[in-house]
Amino acid sequence: MEQRNKTKRKPFIVMAILSIFIIFVFFLSLNLGYIRMAPLDVIRTLVGSGTEREWLILFDFRLPRMVIALLIGAGLAISGAILQAVAKNDLADPGILGINTGAGFAVVLFIFFFQGSTASLGTLSILIMPMAAFVGAAFAALAIYIIAWKNGVTPVRLILVGIGVNAAFGAALLIFQLKMDPRDFLQATIWLSGSIWGTNWKFVLAVLPWIVILIPYALYKARYLNVLNLGDNVAAGLGLAVEKERRRLLLVAVALAGACVAVGGGIAFLGLVAPHLARRIVGSKHQAMLPTTALIGAFFMLLADMIGRNILSPSEIPVGIVVSAIGAPYFIYLLMKS
């Protein structure tokens, strides 16, 4: 009985510890940057007693970016967890499968044809970009599913087709980038490498509704993911409409990935690493694994953003490169292990 209580309490303890880590890194990140701020100055500014310069640094530059890092970290992590459960493939990740690249391609097309320049992005355009990214991500996911289908979809075939689709979208992206203005080409290249390019509250508002609606929905569907893990025949025998639920969950994963790519660029491996770590810590039961995954994703993204902003200051390393530096070795480890 005592052992069972410890098992039940473990996810809550883990989530509490992760939340403390996130708060610590969040506050530390507010202090660090090209212009350093003392902890007391940060606290004074947060309560409304700071100077105009300190207010500008925190509320116009650092806070929006950090909030976006938390949102897209949680979103990409949950997207990866859903893809791994639905595809029954531990290597599934929206970045590896080409879903992120499809979303990025759609955003570049939107800017190229409807805006003409990244400098002309208005509030309405920023709010529309996640929808454009969703369309691109959905198209990429559909293409992967159709090409990979051969009397069913095997995990290995899914990964191989996803890598091929990723390469195809990457080539198409490069063609349109070359037709852009040189400044827009540079901006698009940096963004696609995984740069949180939206440093104002408009980008936060663009991605916030998607995260606030879809992550709770994914948590609500956690029990369906548990049943799907038992296999299609067992799930159908338990009364689950397998294909219907699989399509719904895939749409949630694709929508989360698309919205995150729209404001955070092409960030790979986060959706791979976070679910694996959560599964190792709290087990495979999705009621505990999904919220733990979201917290791990948010923590890693916030930490990677802080490292990218400060390690070569005043120059910045795109956060996607920092995440890849952490995630790529883990991906290779998983390939060798499997």
C-alpha positions as CSV (number, residue, x, y, z in Angstrom):
1,M,0.0,0.0,0.0
2,E,2.8,2.4,0.9
3,Q,4.6,1.6,-2.3
4,R,1.5,2.3,-4.3
5,N,1.0,5.6,-2.6
6,K,4.6,6.5,-3.5
7,T,4.0,5.6,-7.1
8,K,0.9,7.8,-7.2
9,R,2.8,10.7,-5.6
10,K,5.8,10.5,-7.8
11,P,4.4,12.3,-10.9
12,F,3.2,15.2,-8.7
13,I,6.6,15.5,-7.0
14,V,8.4,15.4,-10.4
15,M,6.1,18.1,-11.8
16,A,6.6,20.3,-8.7
17,I,10.4,20.0,-9.0
18,L,10.2,20.8,-12.8
19,S,8.0,23.8,-12.0
20,I,10.7,25.1,-9.5
21,F,13.4,24.6,-12.1
22,I,11.4,26.6,-14.6
23,I,10.8,29.4,-12.2
24,F,14.5,29.5,-11.3
25,V,15.6,29.6,-14.9
26,F,12.9,32.1,-15.8
27,F,14.1,34.5,-13.1
28,L,17.8,33.9,-14.0
29,S,17.1,34.6,-17.7
30,L,15.4,37.9,-16.8
31,N,18.8,39.0,-15.2
32,L,21.0,37.8,-18.0
33,G,21.5,39.3,-21.5
34,Y,23.6,41.8,-23.4
35,I,22.5,44.3,-20.7
36,R,22.7,42.7,-17.3
37,M,20.2,43.5,-14.6
38,A,20.7,42.9,-10.9
39,P,18.0,40.7,-9.3
40,L,16.7,43.5,-7.1
41,D,16.3,45.7,-10.2
42,V,14.4,42.9,-11.9
43,I,12.0,42.6,-8.9
44,R,11.6,46.3,-8.6
45,T,10.7,46.6,-12.3
46,L,8.3,43.7,-12.1
47,V,6.4,45.4,-9.3
48,G,6.2,48.6,-11.3
49,S,9.0,50.6,-9.7
50,G,11.7,50.3,-12.3
51,T,13.1,52.9,-14.6
52,E,11.7,53.4,-18.2
53,R,14.9,51.7,-19.6
54,E,14.5,48.7,-17.3
55,W,10.8,48.4,-18.1
56,L,11.7,48.5,-21.8
57,I,14.3,45.7,-21.5
58,L,12.1,43.4,-19.5
59,F,8.6,43.9,-20.9
60,D,9.3,44.7,-24.5
61,F,12.3,42.4,-25.2
62,R,12.9,39.7,-22.6
63,L,9.5,38.7,-21.3
64,P,7.7,38.1,-24.6
65,R,10.5,36.0,-25.9
66,M,10.7,33.9,-22.7
67,V,6.9,33.4,-22.6
68,I,7.1,32.2,-26.2
69,A,9.9,29.8,-25.3
70,L,7.7,28.3,-22.6
71,L,4.7,28.0,-24.9
72,I,6.4,26.5,-27.9
73,G,8.5,24.2,-25.7
74,A,5.4,22.7,-24.1
75,G,3.6,22.6,-27.5
76,L,6.4,20.8,-29.4
77,A,6.9,18.4,-26.5
78,I,3.2,17.4,-26.4
79,S,3.1,17.2,-30.2
80,G,6.0,14.7,-30.2
81,A,4.4,12.7,-27.4
82,I,1.2,12.3,-29.4
83,L,3.0,11.4,-32.6
84,Q,5.0,8.7,-30.8
85,A,1.9,7.2,-29.3
86,V,-0.2,7.4,-32.4
87,A,2.5,6.2,-34.8
88,K,3.8,3.6,-32.2
89,N,7.3,4.9,-33.0
90,D,9.7,6.1,-30.3
91,L,11.6,8.1,-32.9
92,A,8.6,10.1,-34.1
93,D,9.1,13.9,-33.8
94,P,7.5,16.8,-35.8
95,G,11.0,18.0,-36.7
96,I,12.3,14.7,-37.9
97,L,9.2,13.7,-39.8
98,G,9.1,16.9,-41.8
99,I,6.0,18.4,-40.2
100,N,7.9,21.4,-39.0
101,T,9.5,21.9,-42.4
102,G,6.0,21.8,-44.0
103,A,4.8,24.4,-41.6
104,G,7.9,26.6,-42.2
105,F,7.4,26.2,-46.0
106,A,3.8,27.5,-45.7
107,V,4.8,30.5,-43.5
108,V,7.6,31.4,-46.0
109,L,5.0,31.1,-48.9
110,F,2.6,33.3,-46.9
111,I,5.2,36.0,-46.4
112,F,6.5,35.8,-50.0
113,F,3.1,36.1,-51.7
114,F,0.9,38.1,-49.3
115,Q,3.4,40.3,-47.4
116,G,6.4,40.6,-49.8
117,S,8.7,41.3,-46.8
118,T,9.1,40.2,-43.2
119,A,9.4,43.9,-42.3
120,S,5.8,44.5,-43.4
121,L,4.2,41.9,-41.1
122,G,1.3,43.6,-39.4
123,T,-0.8,42.4,-36.4
124,L,-3.3,40.6,-38.6
125,S,-0.6,38.8,-40.5
126,I,1.1,37.6,-37.3
127,L,-2.2,36.2,-36.1
128,I,-2.8,34.4,-39.4
129,M,0.6,32.8,-39.6
130,P,-0.2,29.9,-37.2
131,M,-3.1,29.0,-39.4
132,A,-0.9,29.1,-42.5
133,A,1.7,26.9,-40.7
134,F,-1.1,24.5,-39.7
135,V,-2.1,24.1,-43.3
136,G,1.5,23.4,-44.3
137,A,2.1,21.0,-41.4
138,A,-1.2,19.1,-42.2
139,F,-0.2,18.8,-45.9
140,A,3.2,17.4,-44.9
141,A,1.6,14.9,-42.4
142,L,-0.9,13.8,-45.1
143,A,1.9,13.3,-47.7
144,I,3.9,11.3,-45.2
145,Y,0.9,9.1,-44.3
146,I,-0.1,8.5,-47.9
147,I,3.4,7.6,-49.1
148,A,4.2,5.5,-46.1
149,W,1.0,3.5,-46.4
150,K,1.5,0.0,-47.7
151,N,-1.0,-2.4,-46.1
152,G,-0.6,-0.3,-43.0
153,V,2.2,2.0,-41.8
154,T,5.3,0.5,-40.2
155,P,7.3,2.6,-37.8
156,V,10.6,2.3,-39.8
157,R,8.8,3.2,-43.1
158,L,7.2,6.2,-41.4
159,I,10.5,7.6,-40.3
160,L,12.2,7.0,-43.7
161,V,9.4,8.6,-45.6
162,G,9.3,11.5,-43.1
163,I,13.0,12.2,-43.6
164,G,12.5,12.2,-47.4
165,V,9.5,14.6,-47.2
166,N,11.6,16.8,-44.8
167,A,14.3,17.0,-47.5
168,A,11.8,17.7,-50.2
169,F,10.2,20.6,-48.3
170,G,13.7,21.8,-47.4
171,A,14.6,22.1,-51.1
172,A,11.4,23.9,-51.9
173,L,12.0,26.3,-49.1
174,L,15.4,27.1,-50.4
175,I,14.0,27.9,-53.9
176,F,11.6,30.5,-52.5
177,Q,14.2,31.9,-50.1
178,L,16.5,32.6,-53.1
179,K,13.7,34.7,-54.6
180,M,13.4,36.8,-51.5
181,D,15.0,40.2,-50.8
182,P,18.5,39.5,-49.3
183,R,17.5,40.8,-45.9
184,D,14.4,38.6,-45.9
185,F,16.4,35.7,-47.0
186,L,18.7,36.1,-44.0
187,Q,15.8,36.6,-41.7
188,A,14.1,33.4,-43.0
189,T,17.3,31.4,-42.8
190,I,17.8,32.4,-39.1
191,W,14.2,31.8,-38.3
192,L,14.1,28.3,-40.0
193,S,17.2,27.3,-38.0
194,G,15.0,27.7,-34.9
195,S,15.1,31.3,-33.8
196,I,12.4,32.9,-31.6
197,W,12.1,35.8,-34.0
198,G,8.9,37.3,-32.4
199,T,10.1,39.5,-29.5
200,N,6.8,41.3,-28.9
201,W,3.5,40.4,-27.4
202,K,1.7,40.1,-30.8
203,F,3.5,36.8,-31.4
204,V,2.6,35.7,-27.9
205,L,-1.1,36.4,-28.7
206,A,-0.7,34.5,-32.0
207,V,0.4,31.2,-30.4
208,L,-1.3,31.4,-27.0
209,P,-4.8,30.4,-28.1
210,W,-3.5,27.3,-29.9
211,I,-1.5,26.2,-26.8
212,V,-4.2,27.0,-24.3
213,I,-6.9,25.1,-26.2
214,L,-5.0,22.1,-27.6
215,I,-2.8,21.1,-24.7
216,P,-5.8,20.7,-22.3
217,Y,-7.6,18.8,-25.1
218,A,-4.6,16.5,-25.4
219,L,-4.5,15.9,-21.7
220,Y,-8.3,15.1,-21.8
221,K,-7.5,12.5,-24.5
222,A,-4.7,10.9,-22.5
223,R,-6.7,7.8,-21.7
224,Y,-7.3,7.2,-25.5
225,L,-3.6,7.3,-26.0
226,N,-3.2,4.6,-23.3
227,V,-5.7,2.4,-25.1
228,L,-4.1,3.0,-28.5
229,N,-0.8,1.8,-27.1
230,L,-2.4,-1.6,-26.5
231,G,-2.7,-2.1,-30.3
232,D,-5.5,-1.5,-32.7
233,N,-7.2,-4.8,-32.2
234,V,-7.3,-4.6,-28.4
235,A,-8.4,-0.9,-28.7
236,A,-11.2,-1.7,-31.0
237,G,-12.3,-4.6,-28.8
238,L,-12.5,-2.1,-25.9
239,G,-14.9,0.0,-27.9
240,L,-12.6,2.7,-29.2
241,A,-13.1,4.1,-32.7
242,V,-9.5,3.7,-33.5
243,E,-9.1,5.5,-36.8
244,K,-11.4,8.3,-35.7
245,E,-9.4,9.0,-32.6
246,R,-6.1,8.6,-34.3
247,R,-7.1,11.3,-36.9
248,R,-8.2,13.6,-34.1
249,L,-5.0,13.2,-32.2
250,L,-2.9,13.6,-35.3
251,L,-4.7,16.9,-36.0
252,V,-3.9,18.1,-32.5
253,A,-0.2,17.1,-32.9
254,V,0.0,18.8,-36.3
255,A,-1.8,22.0,-35.1
256,L,0.5,22.3,-32.1
257,A,3.6,21.8,-34.2
258,G,2.4,24.3,-36.9
259,A,1.6,27.0,-34.4
260,C,4.9,26.6,-32.6
261,V,6.9,26.7,-35.9
262,A,5.1,29.9,-36.9
263,V,6.7,31.9,-34.1
264,G,9.7,29.7,-33.1
265,G,11.0,28.4,-36.4
266,G,12.1,24.9,-37.2
267,I,13.1,23.4,-33.8
268,A,13.9,19.7,-34.1
269,F,14.5,17.0,-31.5
270,L,12.6,18.7,-28.6
271,G,9.5,16.6,-29.4
272,L,11.7,13.5,-29.4
273,V,13.7,14.1,-26.2
274,A,11.0,15.5,-23.9
275,P,8.5,12.5,-24.1
276,H,11.4,10.0,-23.7
277,L,12.6,11.7,-20.6
278,A,9.1,12.0,-19.2
279,R,8.5,8.3,-19.9
280,R,11.6,7.3,-18.1
281,I,10.8,9.4,-15.0
282,V,7.0,8.9,-14.5
283,G,6.2,5.9,-16.7
284,S,4.2,5.5,-19.9
285,K,0.7,6.3,-18.5
286,H,-0.2,9.4,-20.5
287,Q,-2.2,11.0,-17.7
288,A,1.1,11.6,-15.9
289,M,3.4,11.5,-18.8
290,L,1.8,14.3,-20.9
291,P,2.0,17.1,-18.3
292,T,5.5,16.0,-17.3
293,T,6.4,16.1,-21.0
294,A,5.0,19.7,-21.3
295,L,7.0,20.9,-18.3
296,I,10.3,19.2,-19.6
297,G,9.8,20.8,-23.0
298,A,9.1,24.2,-21.5
299,F,12.2,23.9,-19.2
300,F,14.5,22.8,-22.0
301,M,13.3,25.5,-24.4
302,L,13.7,28.3,-21.8
303,L,17.1,27.0,-20.9
304,A,18.2,26.7,-24.5
305,D,17.0,30.2,-25.2
306,M,19.0,31.6,-22.2
307,I,22.1,29.7,-23.4
308,G,21.7,30.9,-27.0
309,R,21.3,34.5,-25.9
310,N,24.3,34.6,-23.5
311,I,27.0,32.2,-24.5
312,L,28.4,34.3,-27.3
313,S,26.9,37.7,-26.3
314,P,26.4,40.1,-27.9
315,S,25.9,37.6,-30.8
316,E,23.0,35.1,-30.5
317,I,22.9,31.4,-31.3
318,P,19.4,30.4,-32.6
319,V,17.7,28.4,-30.0
320,G,17.0,25.5,-32.5
321,I,20.8,25.0,-32.8
322,V,21.2,24.7,-29.0
323,V,18.3,22.2,-28.8
324,S,19.7,20.2,-31.7
325,A,23.1,20.1,-29.9
326,I,21.4,18.5,-27.0
327,G,18.9,16.4,-28.9
328,A,21.0,15.0,-31.8
329,P,23.3,12.9,-29.6
330,Y,20.2,11.5,-27.9
331,F,18.6,10.7,-31.2
332,I,21.8,8.8,-32.3
333,Y,21.7,6.9,-29.0
334,L,18.1,5.9,-29.6
335,L,18.9,4.7,-33.1
336,M,21.9,2.6,-31.9
337,K,19.8,1.2,-29.1
338,S,16.9,0.2,-31.3
